[in-house]
Amino acid sequence: MADDVVLEDLPFDELRDRAFHLAERHLDIGFFTEVYSHMPGMVAIEGEGGDLGSTGGTIIESIKAFRQMFGDSPELDDTTEALLRARFATYLREHGQS
């Protein structure tokens, strides 16, 4: 990649795909776990109790988080998108851009 490209300026989907591709090549499960843990749906799960009533909410929130991150058009708020952009760009810089 050319040195004059600012990773954070790339379209979100392209930046995400580059970071995911690199992490997949490195078999970096920790990267995926960290990214997934920042999704709004997963953050909501952290606040739920352990009773049976919250289990349904946990499943629904997990599915929502998965769709938010991996769908064709991620539904992310500005704060989450900015956090993920920074994480993806940092990962690419630290592990060699592809």
Buried (B, 14 or more C-beta within 10 A) or exposed (E): EEEEEEBEEBEBEEBBEBBBEBBEEEEBEEBBEEBBEBBBBBEBBEEEEEEEEBEEBBEEBBEBBBBBBEEEEBEBEEEBBEBBBEBBBEBBEEBEBE
